[in-house]
Structures are given as structure tokens and as C-alpha cells.
Amino acid sequence: MLMGALCLCMAAICAGEDRVELQSGDVLIGQVVERNATAVIMQHPVLGLITVPMERVDKIEVGAPEDAKADKPAATKPVEAKPAAEVPAEVQAAVKEEPPTQMTEPVAPPKPKIPWKFRLTVGFSARESNVDTRDVNTSFEARYADEDDRWNISASYFLSTRKNDVSRQDVHFVLQKDWLVPESPWFWFFEGHYDHDDFKSWEHRGSAHGGVGYDLSALLGVDVRLRLGFGVTREFGGVDPNTRPESLVGSEVNWKINPQNTLAFSTQFYPSIDASGEIRITTSADWTMKFTPELGFRLGLRNEYDSSEPPGFEKNDLRVFGSVVFDF
């Protein structure tokens, strides 16, 4: 009987009070002092003045009957808002806060795309005398370099004619790839070569080598690289084709003297592994003078020494040539 009377008394006290229903299903009963677009301020009979965020509110109801409201004198001024009381743990559980929005890491802008660099060279010479001669040389080069890789691809062609008959043709193709080690002068490399030459003891030759390299550019202030590796060379056709395993010791220098002049030099030693004393040495040197960023002139030298060439064939083969350069 005592509990029933207490419940009736509480119902009578709460009658005519305002109700704020939360989205969680909980209900707060008291007197709404102020409401705006962001929050509802309520005078609770137990908790005092509390503030409920509007995004947590599902519905607000005024609980007093119309006749009871008529008996109450009209408020002449809004109730002065008291400092919001600290909300107890049970009310905090009722008004659940959403977890703060997770801040996403800023997306780094994409790295600028590094373009390939291309070069086309064309050279021509002629002589009309007792024996008419014509010499043509042309080459195409493609280069690419970023923080991870370096590519160097080149193809060259030489043609010589005497009395309108082809006397010699050379074709050379090079593919070189470097894998760079971040923040280190060391790198790994692979290179492949294909050669065809009418003046050699073989008709076609292919080779592949790989190994480790070291970049001295940061130390010397000039683009200098060293290479050490192993590979194999295979000859096809001709007098005495053979297959040779070889080691490789090489160096490259690319010196940009000024914006108009560049000097490039490279040499590779290929000592035979299974035949003592046999060695191939290839050397190249280029001086390029630019008239404009796209147009220039190149004077080049190519030489190959092969100790394994049989009698009747020159062991040393030197070629000097000039050509017009087109960069794009």
C-alpha cells in the first residue's frame, strides 16, 4: 500500500511536466527552460538544470493539460539559465554520444610523371672519285630515370657502300636496366646486347650480363658509375661460332660541361671465364654540342677489341663518325 501511494504521488508531481524523449528510447521529465536548434535545456526535479543535444532528441512533449496551463500565470520573462549541472553517469548512458569522426590521413598528391627522353641521330658522308663511296649512320635512343629505376635503350645502324654496292652493314642494339636502392649509391643492373656485323667472324651475336653497380656522382660531382657482373655471350653463323661465359667490369662517365656541351665515355671489359687470356673490350666516346635544346651535333667513336677473333679477321675495330642530333 505504501509503494502504491508513493507511485501515485510521483505521478501527480510529474503530471503537467514536459517530456523529452531521446532517440535511445529513454525519457526525461521536467520543465523545458529553453530550446534552440542545437540543444534543449531542461530543469529536472532531481538532476537540476541539464542540457541535451538536439541531435539526441526524438520528441518533445508538453505534459500539462490545457486547463492546468491556464491556471498558471504567464511567464513575464524567460527563466534564467543556471550553469549546466554535471550529468550523472546514468544520464550519460541515456544520452549516448556518437564516437568522434575519425580523421583520415591526408592523401599525398600523386608524384609528377617523369617523361622518357628520346634522341634521334642521322649522319651521312659521300665521296666521288675513282671509287664512289657512301656512308650512313643513324641511331635511336630512349632514356628514363626516377628514384626507383633507370632505363637505357639504344639501336644504331651503319651502312657503307662502294661503287653502289653494299660493302658493310652494322646493327647494334642495347637494353640496360638499373634497379636503384633507396638512399644508397648501390644498384643492381641487367644489360643485353645484340650485334650484327659483316666484317666479323660471326654473323650474329647476343649477350646478357647482370650484377651490381656503384654510383659515384654524389662524391665526384660528375655522373660516374661502376659495374661488376657476370654473363654469357653467344655467336651464331660465321667461321667459328662459340659460347663464352664472361665476367664484366665497366665504367661510365657523363660530364655536362655546360648547357651546350656534353662529353660521354664508357668502357667495358669482358674477360672470358673458361678460356684464359681471352678478353673483349668495348669503348665508346661522344661529344655533343647543342645549338638549341632540341638540335645539336655529335662526334662519336666506337671501338671493340676481341682477342678471340680467328686469323684473317681484325681483332681491333675502330669507327669514328659524326651525326646531327634531334632530342625530343
C-alpha positions in Angstrom: 0.0 0.0 0.0 2.8 2.4 0.8 4.6 1.8 -2.5 1.3 2.3 -4.4 0.7 5.7 -2.7 4.3 6.8 -3.4 3.8 6.0 -7.1 0.6 8.0 -7.2 2.3 10.9 -5.6 5.1 10.9 -8.1 2.7 10.7 -10.9 0.8 13.6 -9.5 4.0 15.6 -9.2 5.1 14.8 -12.8 1.7 15.5 -14.2 1.8 18.6 -16.2 5.6 18.5 -16.6 7.4 18.4 -20.0 8.7 15.2 -21.6 11.8 14.9 -23.7 12.1 11.5 -25.4 15.6 10.6 -26.6 16.4 8.6 -29.7 17.7 5.8 -27.5 14.1 5.4 -26.1 14.8 7.0 -22.7 12.5 9.7 -21.4 13.5 12.8 -19.3 10.6 14.5 -17.4 10.9 18.0 -16.1 10.4 21.6 -17.3 11.9 22.8 -20.6 13.5 26.1 -19.9 14.9 26.8 -23.4 15.2 25.1 -26.7 17.0 26.1 -29.9 18.4 24.5 -33.0 21.3 22.9 -31.1 20.1 21.9 -27.6 17.3 21.6 -25.1 17.8 23.0 -21.6 15.6 21.2 -19.0 15.0 21.8 -15.3 15.0 18.3 -13.9 13.4 17.8 -10.4 16.4 15.6 -9.3 19.3 16.5 -11.6 18.8 20.2 -11.8 19.5 22.1 -15.0 20.7 19.8 -17.8 21.5 20.3 -21.4 20.6 17.7 -24.0 22.0 18.0 -27.6 19.2 18.4 -30.1 20.5 15.6 -32.4 19.8 13.2 -29.4 16.2 14.3 -29.1 13.5 12.3 -30.7 10.4 14.2 -29.5 9.4 17.0 -27.0 6.0 16.9 -25.4 4.4 19.4 -23.1 2.7 17.2 -20.4 0.5 19.8 -18.6 -3.3 19.8 -19.5 -4.6 22.9 -21.2 -6.7 23.9 -18.1 -3.8 23.4 -15.8 -1.7 25.7 -18.1 -4.5 28.3 -18.0 -4.3 28.4 -14.2 -0.5 29.1 -14.3 0.4 32.7 -14.6 2.1 33.6 -17.9 5.8 34.0 -17.5 6.9 37.6 -17.9 10.5 36.7 -18.7 12.4 33.6 -19.6 13.8 31.6 -16.8 17.4 32.5 -16.2 19.5 29.6 -17.2 21.7 28.3 -14.5 25.0 26.7 -15.2 24.5 23.3 -16.5 24.9 20.6 -13.8 27.2 17.7 -14.3 25.2 14.9 -15.8 25.3 11.7 -13.7 26.6 8.5 -15.2 23.1 7.1 -15.7 22.0 10.1 -17.8 25.2 10.0 -19.8 24.4 6.4 -20.6 20.9 7.5 -21.8 22.3 10.3 -23.9 24.9 8.4 -25.8 27.5 10.4 -27.7 28.5 9.4 -31.1 32.1 8.5 -31.5 34.1 11.4 -32.9 34.5 11.4 -36.6 37.7 9.5 -37.4 40.2 11.9 -39.0 41.6 10.4 -42.3 45.2 10.8 -43.2 45.7 13.5 -45.9 46.2 11.9 -49.3 49.6 12.7 -50.7 49.4 14.3 -54.1 50.5 11.9 -56.9 54.1 12.1 -57.9 54.7 14.0 -61.1 55.1 11.7 -64.0 58.6 11.7 -65.4 58.7 11.6 -69.2 61.0 9.5 -71.3 63.8 11.3 -73.2 64.4 10.4 -76.8 67.2 11.1 -79.2 67.5 10.5 -83.0 70.8 10.9 -84.8 71.4 10.9 -88.5 74.8 11.2 -90.3 75.8 11.0 -93.9 79.0 11.2 -95.9 79.8 10.7 -99.6 82.9 10.8 -101.8 83.0 10.7 -105.6 86.4 9.6 -107.0 87.8 6.5 -108.7 85.6 4.6 -106.2 82.4 6.3 -105.2 81.6 5.8 -101.5 78.6 6.5 -99.4 78.4 6.2 -95.6 75.2 6.5 -93.5 74.8 6.1 -89.7 71.7 6.6 -87.7 70.7 5.7 -84.1 67.7 6.0 -81.8 68.0 6.2 -78.0 65.4 6.2 -75.2 66.3 7.0 -71.6 64.3 7.1 -68.4 65.2 7.7 -64.8 63.4 8.1 -61.5 64.0 7.2 -57.8 63.5 3.5 -58.5 64.7 2.6 -62.0 66.9 3.7 -64.8 66.4 2.6 -68.4 68.7 3.0 -71.4 67.6 1.6 -74.7 69.5 2.3 -78.0 69.6 1.0 -81.5 72.2 2.0 -84.1 72.8 1.2 -87.8 75.8 1.8 -90.0 75.9 1.3 -93.8 78.8 1.7 -96.2 78.6 1.3 -100.0 81.4 1.2 -102.6 80.5 1.6 -106.3 76.8 1.5 -105.4 77.3 -2.0 -103.8 76.8 -2.6 -100.1 80.2 -3.2 -98.6 79.4 -3.3 -94.9 76.4 -3.2 -92.6 76.4 -3.0 -88.8 73.4 -3.3 -86.5 73.7 -2.8 -82.7 71.0 -3.0 -80.0 71.4 -2.4 -76.3 69.0 -2.7 -73.4 70.1 -1.7 -70.0 68.1 -1.6 -66.8 69.2 -0.4 -63.3 67.3 -1.1 -60.1 68.2 1.6 -57.6 68.5 1.1 -53.8 66.7 4.0 -51.9 69.2 6.5 -50.4 72.1 4.4 -51.4 74.7 4.6 -54.2 74.5 0.9 -54.9 72.2 -0.5 -57.5 71.5 -3.8 -59.4 71.7 -4.0 -63.2 71.0 -6.1 -66.3 72.1 -5.4 -69.8 71.5 -7.3 -73.1 73.3 -6.7 -76.4 72.6 -7.8 -80.0 75.1 -7.2 -82.8 75.3 -8.0 -86.5 78.5 -7.0 -88.4 79.6 -8.1 -91.9 83.3 -7.7 -91.0 83.3 -10.1 -88.1 84.0 -13.9 -87.9 80.3 -14.3 -86.8 77.1 -13.1 -88.4 75.0 -12.5 -85.2 76.0 -12.2 -81.6 73.9 -11.9 -78.4 75.0 -11.4 -74.8 73.4 -10.9 -71.4 75.1 -9.7 -68.2 73.9 -8.8 -64.8 75.5 -7.7 -61.5 75.9 -4.8 -59.0 76.9 -1.2 -59.6 78.0 1.8 -57.6 77.2 5.4 -58.4 80.0 8.0 -57.7 78.0 11.0 -58.8 77.4 12.4 -55.3 81.1 12.0 -54.4 82.7 13.4 -57.6 80.0 15.9 -58.7 80.0 14.2 -62.2 77.8 11.4 -63.4 80.1 8.4 -62.9 79.1 4.7 -62.4 81.0 1.5 -62.0 79.7 -2.0 -62.8 80.7 -5.5 -61.9 78.9 -8.6 -63.1 78.8 -11.9 -65.0 77.1 -13.2 -68.1 77.4 -15.1 -71.3 78.0 -14.3 -75.0 76.7 -16.5 -77.8 77.8 -16.2 -81.5 75.7 -17.5 -84.5 76.9 -18.3 -88.0 80.2 -17.3 -89.5 83.5 -19.1 -89.3 83.7 -20.5 -85.7 80.7 -19.5 -83.6 81.0 -20.3 -79.9 79.5 -19.6 -76.5 81.6 -17.9 -73.8 80.8 -17.3 -70.1 82.3 -13.9 -69.2 82.7 -11.5 -66.3 82.1 -7.8 -66.7 84.0 -4.8 -65.3 82.7 -1.5 -66.7 82.6 2.3 -66.1 80.5 5.1 -67.5 81.1 8.9 -67.4 78.6 11.6 -68.4 80.0 15.1 -68.0 77.8 18.0 -68.7 80.5 20.7 -69.3 77.9 23.5 -69.8 74.3 23.7 -71.1 75.7 23.3 -74.7 78.4 20.7 -74.4 78.4 17.2 -73.0 81.1 14.6 -73.0 80.2 10.9 -72.5 82.6 8.0 -72.2 82.2 4.3 -71.4 84.4 1.2 -71.4 83.6 -2.4 -70.6 86.0 -5.3 -70.1 84.6 -8.8 -70.7 87.3 -11.4 -69.6 86.5 -14.9 -70.6 85.9 -17.3 -67.6 86.6 -20.6 -69.4 89.3 -19.5 -71.8 92.3 -18.0 -70.0 93.7 -14.9 -71.7 90.7 -14.2 -74.0 89.0 -10.8 -73.5 86.7 -8.4 -75.2 86.9 -4.6 -74.6 84.3 -2.2 -75.9 84.9 1.6 -75.8 82.7 4.5 -76.8 83.1 8.2 -76.6 80.7 11.0 -77.6 81.0 14.8 -77.7 77.6 16.5 -78.2 77.3 20.2 -78.9 73.7 21.6 -78.7 72.6 24.6 -80.9 69.1 24.6 -79.4 67.5 22.4 -76.7 66.3 20.1 -79.5 69.0 20.3 -82.1 72.8 19.6 -82.0 75.8 17.8 -83.5 77.6 14.7 -82.2 81.0 13.4 -82.9 81.3 9.8 -81.9 83.9 7.0 -81.5 83.2 3.2 -81.2 85.9 0.6 -80.8 85.9 -3.1 -80.0 88.8 -5.3 -79.3 88.3 -9.1 -79.3 91.3 -11.3 -78.7 89.3 -14.4 -79.8 88.9 -13.4 -83.5 90.5 -16.1 -85.7 93.3 -15.4 -88.2 92.2 -13.3 -91.2 89.9 -11.0 -89.1 91.0 -7.8 -87.4 91.0 -8.1 -83.6 90.5 -4.3 -83.3 87.6 -2.5 -84.9 87.6 1.4 -84.7 84.9 3.6 -86.2 84.7 7.4 -86.0 81.5 9.3 -87.2 79.6 12.5 -87.0 75.8 13.0 -86.9 73.1 15.5 -86.4 71.2 15.2 -83.1 67.4 15.6 -82.5 66.2 15.5 -78.9 62.5 15.2 -78.0 
